[in-house]
Amino acid sequence: MTEYEVILVRSLASFIIIFILARILGKSQISQLTFFDYVIGITIGNMAAAVGIDSSVEFLNGIIGLLVYTSLSILLAFGAIKSYRFRKIVEGSPTILIKEGRVLEKNLLKSKLTYNDLMAGLREKNAFKLSEIELAVLETDGQMSVMKKAEYEPLTPKDLNMTVEEEHKPSMIIIDGSLMEKRLHYLGYSKEWVLGEIMKKGANSIDDVFLAQIDSQGNVYVDLYDDNIKTQQIKQKPLLAAQLRKIQANLEGFALQTDDVAAKQMYYNQSKELQNLIHQINPYLKE
């Protein structure tokens, strides 16, 4: 093979190997990047690049080096998980920068941070006044955690003894013009109900929708391909038909949610009667 072909093959091989090793190392390499992780990542990347384009480096030797660095990184990670003392040696420990509202200058110097670095970290946490800060901690990954004084914390419904409805994970029901039917049925909604909701946002069909998400309370967010379409420009008769289908879907959902046999049967009966009514008046609801 020519030199260019050798470089092409070595580069493809090193790319595949570095991809596999990155998957083995896990997401912590990105989401919780300590300085040591950063150095290891750069080293492994440089070694992979050398394996790919430097013909003076034996391919097998380069692969062995990559495997050694990756294995050591994994061993250190497991050691940090199993032992607190070992984790403290490898990753270090968080540093308190502000305690009880007072800036600890010695810890700032120890962390090699200036006053400007401190204020920048606080602003990232939406804390602009030092007088409002109770505690600020520099984490091992370089991020700053901030706790404000109690009088400056925002009020919550619990503070006001208010009862609020629980909120659960929202779900995508339309992605790139495709309806997620299995997910929709799992949530207890029908295709007709979804069509009625997207019509309120100006869509004529599911194909007009780029993304649609539903929350646990049944509210639907819709993003259309055509951002110039204005909402609420729909005719009343099709909207009424869609609302009736939504009510029918709600009745079916209530039947699935309740454990009471009598209530379950009642919901099913009402849903069936409403379905028959929709079938009868549907010809008159078209424009």
N, C-alpha and C positions, 0 to 999 in steps of 0.2 A: 504493500500500500504506500501511497505517497505521504509526504509529511502532513499535508492538509487533511487527508483521510484519517490518518492516525489521530490528529488533534480532534477531529469531529467525533470519532468513536470514543476516545478518552473523555471528551467533554460530556457526551451523552451518558456514559457510564457513571461519571462522577456526579452528574446532576441527579440521576436516579438514586444513587447511593446516599447523597446528602439529603434528598427528599425523604428516604426511608429513615435515616438517622434522626431527622428533625421530627418525624412522627413518633419515633421511639422516645425521644427526649420529652415530648409532651408540650402542652400549651403553656406551661409555666415559663418557658423560655421567653414568651412574649408578655403574658399578662402579669407576671411577677418577676421582672428582670432585675436581679441584683447585679452589683458590679462584677462579681465573679462569673455569673451567667453570661454577662456581656462579653467578658474577656474570652471565655470558652467558646461562645458563639462565633466571635471574630476569628479565633484560631482555627476552628473547624472549617469555617468558610474559606480562609486563606489556604488551608491544606487542600481542600477540594478543588480550588481554582488551580493550584500548582499541579495537582494530579491531572487536571484536564488539559492544560496548555503547555506545561513544562516537560518536554520530552526527556530532559536529563534526570527527572525523577522517575524511578521505577514504579510502574503502576501498582504492583502488589505491595511495595513498601508504603506507598501513599495510602492505600486502603487499610493496611495494618495500623498506620498512624491514626487514621480517622476512627477506626474501631476502638483503639486504646483510649483516645480522648473521650469518645462517647461513653464507653464503659465506665471510665473513671467518673464522668459527670453523673451518670445514673447511680453509681455506688455512693457518691457524695450526697445525692438527693435522698436516697433511701436511708442513709445514715442520719441525715438531718431530720427525717421523719421519725425515726426510732429513738433518737437520743437528743434531749434538750441541750445538753452540754456540747455535743458535737455540732448541733445546729447553730449554737451561739458562736462557735469557732468559725464555721464556714460562712454563715450569713451575717454574723454580727447581731446586734440588738438595737431596737428602736432608741432614739435619743430624744429626750424631752427638751424642747426649745423654749416653751412658755409653761410655767406652772403657777397656778393660783393667780393668774393675771400678771405675773412678773416675767420678764425676758431673762433667760439664763445665758449670760454672755459667754461663760466658760464653755457651755455646750455648743454654742454657735461657733466658737473658735475651734472646738474639737471636731465639729462637722465640716469645718472649712466653708462656712456660710457667712455672707455679709448681711447687713441689715436689709439691703435691697432684695437679696435672695429670700429672706424671711418674709418680707412684705409681699413679694410676688407669689410665694406659696400660699399665704393667707388669702390673697385676692382670688386665687383659683378656687378657693373654698367659700367664696362669697363673704369673706370677712375682711372689712376694710379698716376697722377701728381696733387698735390694741386694747382699748378699755373694755371691749366686749368679749375678749378671749379669756377663757378659763384655763384651757390646756391646748397645747400644740405639740405634736409628736412627729419627728422625722422617721419614717418607716425605713426598713432595710432596703426596699426597692427604690428609695429616693422620693416617694410620695409623702405628702404632708397630711396628717389627720388633725382636724381642728374640732374642739368642743367649746361652744360659746357658754357664757354664764347663763344661769337659769332664766334671768329676767329678759335675756335677749333671744331666747329660743322661741320659734314660732308656736302659736297655739295649735293644739290638735283637738279633734272632736272629743277625745277622752278627757282632756283638761276641762272641757265645758260640760262633761257628763252627757254628751250627745250620743245617740245610737245611730249608727250609719250602716247602710247595706254593705255586705261584704263584696269585695271586688276580687275577681279571679283572673287567670291568665287569658288575654285576648287571643283570638285565632284568626288567621288569614283564611278567607273563604273564596276569594278570587285572586289569582295570580296570573298576570300577563294574559288576561282575557279568558282564562280557563277556570271553570267552577270546580272547587274541591268538594265533590258531591259526598264522598264518604265522611269527610270531616263535618260537613253540613248536616248530614243525617245523624251523626253522633251527637251533635249539639242540639238536635231536636227541631231543626228548621227545614222548610221546604224550598225548592227551587223557585216556586211562584212567589213566596214571601221575599226572597232575595231580589227577585226581579222588581217587585214593588218598591223596595228600599232604594235600589239604584236608579229607578225612574224618578224618584224624588230629587236626585242629584243631577238630573238632566240626561241620563243614559237611556237609549232606546232598547239596548240588549246587553247581554253579558260581554259580548265582543267589544263593546265600547269602553270597558273598564280595565284599567291597568292593574290596580290593587284595590282590594276591599277587605276590611278587617271588622270583626264583630267582638264587642266586649261581653262580659258576663251579664250585663243588664239588657242586652239586645240592641244596643246602639251600634250603628254601622257607619264606618268611615269609608268613603269612596273617593278614589283618585282616578280620573278619566284620562284617556289618551289625549283628548282634545281639551286643553286647559281653558279654552275660550268659551266652552259651553257654560251657560249660567244655570244655576239650580232653580228649582221650583217652576220650571216652564213646562209643565205637563198638563194633560187634559184631565178633567175631573172624573170622567167615567172609568177610564183605565185605572186611575188611582183608587177609586172605590173598589174595583175588582181586586186590586192588589191588597188593599186593606182587609177585605173579607178573607182572602187567602191567608193573610198574616194572622188573623184571629183564629182561623181553623188550625194553623200550625201551632199557635199558642195552646189551644185546647189539647192537641195531641201531645205537646210537650208537658202540659200539666198532668196528663194521664200517665206519662212515663215516670214523672217525678214522685207522684204520691204512692204511698204504700197502702192506703185505704182502698179496699176492694170496691166499696159502693161509690166512692168518689171517682175512682178510676173508670168504672163503667159509665158513670154519668158524663164524664169528660168525653169518652169515646162516642157515646150516643149523640151528644151535642155537636161533636165534630162531624159525625156522619150526616146529621140533619143539615148542618151548615154547608157541607159539601154538596148535598142535593140541591139546596137553595142556590148555591153558586152556579151549578150546572143549568138550572132553570133560567136564571136571569142573565147568564153570561152573554147570550146573543144581543141583549139590550144595552150591555155595557161597553160595546165596541164603537169607536168613532173613526 
